[in-house]
Protein backbone atom coordinates (compact mmCIF):
# COMPACT_ATOMS: atom_id res chain seq x y z
CA UNK A 1 0.00 0.00 0.00
CA UNK A 2 0.95 3.62 -0.35
CA UNK A 3 1.35 6.39 2.20
CA UNK A 4 -2.35 7.25 2.00
CA UNK A 5 -4.21 7.95 5.20
CA UNK A 6 -7.30 5.93 6.01
CA UNK A 7 -9.43 8.99 5.28
CA UNK A 8 -7.83 9.32 1.83
CA UNK A 9 -8.45 5.64 1.20
CA UNK A 10 -12.08 5.99 2.27
CA UNK A 11 -12.58 8.88 -0.16
CA UNK A 12 -11.11 6.71 -2.93
CA UNK A 13 -13.11 3.61 -1.95
CA UNK A 14 -16.49 5.30 -1.35
CA UNK A 15 -17.78 4.97 -4.95
CA UNK A 16 -16.81 1.29 -4.93
CA UNK A 17 -18.38 0.59 -1.53
CA UNK A 18 -21.63 2.38 -2.36
CA UNK A 19 -21.98 0.59 -5.68
CA UNK A 20 -25.09 -1.48 -6.26
CA UNK A 21 -24.91 -4.85 -4.50
CA UNK A 22 -21.45 -4.41 -2.97
CA UNK A 23 -22.50 -4.51 0.68
CA UNK A 24 -25.64 -6.19 1.93
CA UNK A 25 -27.87 -4.64 4.53
CA UNK A 26 -26.75 -7.26 7.05
CA UNK A 27 -23.09 -6.46 6.47
CA UNK A 28 -23.67 -2.74 6.89
CA UNK A 29 -25.65 -3.37 10.08
CA UNK A 30 -22.87 -5.56 11.47
CA UNK A 31 -20.26 -2.91 10.68
CA UNK A 32 -22.38 -0.23 12.38
CA UNK A 33 -22.96 -2.43 15.41
CA UNK A 34 -19.26 -3.20 15.73
CA UNK A 35 -18.37 0.48 15.54
CA UNK A 36 -21.02 1.19 18.17
CA UNK A 37 -20.50 -1.71 20.58
CA UNK A 38 -16.76 -2.20 20.53
CA UNK A 39 -15.84 1.41 19.81
CA UNK A 40 -18.61 3.61 21.24
CA UNK A 41 -16.35 6.62 20.81
CA UNK A 42 -16.58 6.02 17.03
CA UNK A 43 -20.39 5.75 16.80
CA UNK A 44 -22.69 6.73 19.63
CA UNK A 45 -26.01 4.94 20.18
CA UNK A 46 -27.88 7.81 18.56
CA UNK A 47 -25.62 7.79 15.49
CA UNK A 48 -25.86 4.01 15.19
CA UNK A 49 -29.67 4.19 15.26
CA UNK A 50 -29.59 6.85 12.55
CA UNK A 51 -27.39 4.74 10.26
CA UNK A 52 -29.44 1.58 10.91
CA UNK A 53 -32.80 3.27 10.21
CA UNK A 54 -34.73 0.82 7.97
CA UNK A 55 -36.88 3.66 6.59
CA UNK A 56 -33.92 5.08 4.65
CA UNK A 57 -32.43 3.22 1.69
CA UNK A 58 -29.23 1.25 2.21
CA UNK A 59 -27.37 3.42 -0.29
CA UNK A 60 -28.24 6.65 1.54
CA UNK A 61 -27.41 5.20 4.96
CA UNK A 62 -24.06 3.91 3.72
CA UNK A 63 -23.18 7.22 2.03
CA UNK A 64 -24.10 9.09 5.23
CA UNK A 65 -22.02 6.70 7.35
CA UNK A 66 -18.94 7.01 5.16
CA UNK A 67 -19.27 10.79 5.03
CA UNK A 68 -19.68 10.93 8.81
CA UNK A 69 -16.57 8.81 9.36
CA UNK A 70 -14.49 10.93 6.96
CA UNK A 71 -15.49 14.09 8.82
CA UNK A 72 -14.65 12.60 12.21
CA UNK A 73 -11.04 11.75 11.34
CA UNK A 74 -8.38 9.14 10.83
CA UNK A 75 -9.14 6.85 13.76
CA UNK A 76 -12.79 6.55 12.74
CA UNK A 77 -11.86 5.64 9.17
CA UNK A 78 -9.31 3.11 10.40
CA UNK A 79 -11.89 1.38 12.60
CA UNK A 80 -14.30 1.27 9.66
CA UNK A 81 -11.69 -0.60 7.61
CA UNK A 82 -11.13 -2.99 10.49
CA UNK A 83 -14.87 -3.68 10.73
CA UNK A 84 -15.12 -4.04 6.94
CA UNK A 85 -12.32 -6.60 7.02
CA UNK A 86 -14.07 -8.61 9.73
CA UNK A 87 -17.56 -8.56 8.19
CA UNK A 88 -16.84 -8.38 4.45
CA UNK A 89 -13.35 -9.74 3.89
CA UNK A 90 -13.80 -10.63 0.18
CA UNK A 91 -14.97 -7.09 -0.54
CA UNK A 92 -12.16 -5.63 1.58
CA UNK A 93 -9.57 -7.48 -0.48
CA UNK A 94 -10.93 -5.97 -3.72
CA UNK A 95 -10.97 -2.31 -2.65
CA UNK A 96 -9.54 0.08 -5.26
CA UNK A 97 -7.17 1.62 -2.70
CA UNK A 98 -5.49 -1.76 -2.24
CA UNK A 99 -4.69 -2.18 -5.95
CA UNK A 100 -3.55 1.26 -7.08
CA UNK A 101 0.24 0.76 -6.86
CA UNK A 102 0.41 -2.56 -8.72
CA UNK A 103 -0.85 -1.41 -12.13
CA UNK A 104 1.27 1.72 -11.92
CA UNK A 105 4.48 -0.18 -11.23
CA UNK A 106 3.63 -2.71 -13.93
CA UNK A 107 2.98 0.06 -16.46
CA UNK A 108 6.19 1.83 -15.49
CA UNK A 109 8.20 -1.37 -15.94
CA UNK A 110 6.48 -2.15 -19.22
CA UNK A 111 7.17 1.37 -20.47
CA UNK A 112 10.82 1.08 -19.51
CA UNK A 113 11.18 -2.29 -21.23
CA UNK A 114 9.40 -1.04 -24.35
CA UNK A 115 11.58 2.08 -24.42
CA UNK A 116 14.77 0.05 -24.11
CA UNK A 117 13.62 -2.38 -26.79
CA UNK A 118 12.72 0.52 -29.10
CA UNK A 119 16.07 2.15 -28.43
CA UNK A 120 17.85 -1.09 -29.24
CA UNK A 121 15.79 -1.68 -32.37
CA UNK A 122 16.18 1.85 -33.71
CA UNK A 123 19.79 2.28 -32.66
CA UNK A 124 22.11 2.44 -35.69
CA UNK A 125 24.71 -0.32 -35.93
CA UNK A 126 27.48 2.25 -35.31
CA UNK A 127 29.16 1.16 -32.00
CA UNK A 128 30.00 4.78 -31.15
CA UNK A 129 26.32 5.62 -30.72
CA UNK A 130 25.07 4.64 -27.25
CA UNK A 131 27.83 2.17 -26.41
CA UNK A 132 26.82 -0.54 -24.00
CA UNK A 133 23.11 -0.34 -24.77
CA UNK A 134 22.99 -3.95 -25.85
CA UNK A 135 24.75 -5.05 -22.64
CA UNK A 136 22.29 -3.22 -20.44
CA UNK A 137 19.40 -4.63 -22.41
CA UNK A 138 20.92 -8.11 -22.34
CA UNK A 139 20.80 -8.12 -18.53
CA UNK A 140 17.31 -6.64 -18.28
CA UNK A 141 15.53 -10.04 -18.62
CA UNK A 142 16.83 -10.81 -15.15
CA UNK A 143 14.64 -7.99 -13.83
CA UNK A 144 11.66 -8.35 -16.18
CA UNK A 145 8.96 -10.96 -15.64
CA UNK A 146 9.79 -14.38 -17.06
CA UNK A 147 7.08 -14.17 -19.75
CA UNK A 148 8.42 -10.92 -21.17
CA UNK A 149 12.04 -11.99 -20.80
CA UNK A 150 11.55 -14.91 -23.22
CA UNK A 151 10.66 -12.50 -26.01
CA UNK A 152 13.42 -10.08 -25.14
CA UNK A 153 16.00 -12.89 -25.11
CA UNK A 154 14.74 -14.14 -28.47
CA UNK A 155 15.12 -10.62 -29.86
CA UNK A 156 18.68 -10.37 -28.54
CA UNK A 157 19.69 -13.91 -29.57
CA UNK A 158 21.37 -12.76 -32.79
CA UNK A 159 23.51 -10.15 -31.09
CA UNK A 160 24.21 -12.04 -27.86
CA UNK A 161 27.44 -13.57 -29.15
CA UNK A 162 29.01 -10.15 -29.64
CA UNK A 163 28.88 -9.19 -25.97
Beta strands, then each sheet from edge to edge (+ up, - down):
end
